[in-house]
């Protein structure tokens, strides 16, 4: 799994999440060519398109990391850039309100005045209300673009005709009868709808607009203390991610407009935010020069990389291994390695145990043989003793005593005599006393 990052020096970096390695798509720093936004052209993600602040749109081949095509939109100080996949066109806008839509099929040169018909087909120019602080395109059909700013409520325009389709209305007056200040700083359309979009204000408020219902916000609430700098709707459309100017990121439930989770490892202002297509990961970047990838289910960061430059945007790639799958693979490998080591050690132990069992069996056999031999000797001795006992019984029956027994009898008689003498002396002493 990869994530691409565009910085303020015009450098695009590719970061691998599995091993946190960084590779450069282009390594030509240029402050005038500040990367504003990026997107993939094809589903295989072999081509990357990036818009710069000087109005130049570059197409990169990700297999070779080279620029294959470059188009000049002839708009200075570009504020926002979007790629329209449905019609293979790009739309750029600057803070002055100049909007230009240009096709990528053919590059238009100013000197070729003869091709006016093709010129009308290939690009269109519109003028939006100023000042502009936020610009976006609907995700579902990509036929509408919307923009707004300070004291300029968001308005929705048709890309093909350039007509104003919808204009937002401010909230009613407060309790003191004062007008609610207007400063729309960022907004984003829902993924599967071209009618609903979420707006983050510079006063920490969240506004939800539905073009089918009314011009005023459907839901509105101030939930942050600092200005909302970035708004990105989630894939399931029930939540949105907002980042403020202090580096904090929140997951907000759109049904209640209430903060569910907060991610506070970033320090600088949030400029770029991208959610993985699986809905499990969120990548953010900003002015603190760190790229952070959060695991939305565990509500903690799984990667934090220092990229040395201030970043404006990030883009998740659908290709590559999933981090969870790879961790599971690593665990399985470790378990296999441990199992093989345990089996080897078990074989050694079993071998030693087998040898010990063999030794014990040999010892048992030897002991059994020795016991059998000793048993034979015992049997022979018992037979001999039995024969001697029979002889002694025979002599006893005749009244004859052996020499050894006669000695024992004589010894016992002497001892008895001595004991008798001692007892007699003791009795005499007692009588005298």
Buried (B, 14 or more C-beta within 10 A) or exposed (E): BBBBBBBBBBBBBBBBBBEEEBEEBBEEEEEEBBBBBBBBBEEEBBBBBBBBBBBBBBBBBBEEBEBEEEBBBBBEEBBBBBBBBEBEBBBBBBBBBBBBBBBBEBEBEEEEEEEEEEBEEBBBEBEBBBBBBBBBBBBBEBBBBBBBBBEBBBBBBBBEEBEEBBEBEBEEEEEEEEEEEBBBBBBBBBBEBBBBBBBBBBBBBBBBBBBEEEEEBEBBBEBBEBBBBBBBBBBEEEBBBBBBBBBBBBBBEBEEBEBEBEBEBBEBBBBBBBBBEEEBBBBBBBBBBBBBBBBBEEEEBBBEBEBEBBBBBBBBBEEBBBBBEBEEEEEEEEEEEEEEEEEEEEEEEEEEEEEEEEEEEEEEEEEEEEEEEEEEEEEEEEEEEEEEEEEEEEEEEEEEEEEEEEEEEEEEEEEEEEEEEEEEEEEEEEEEE
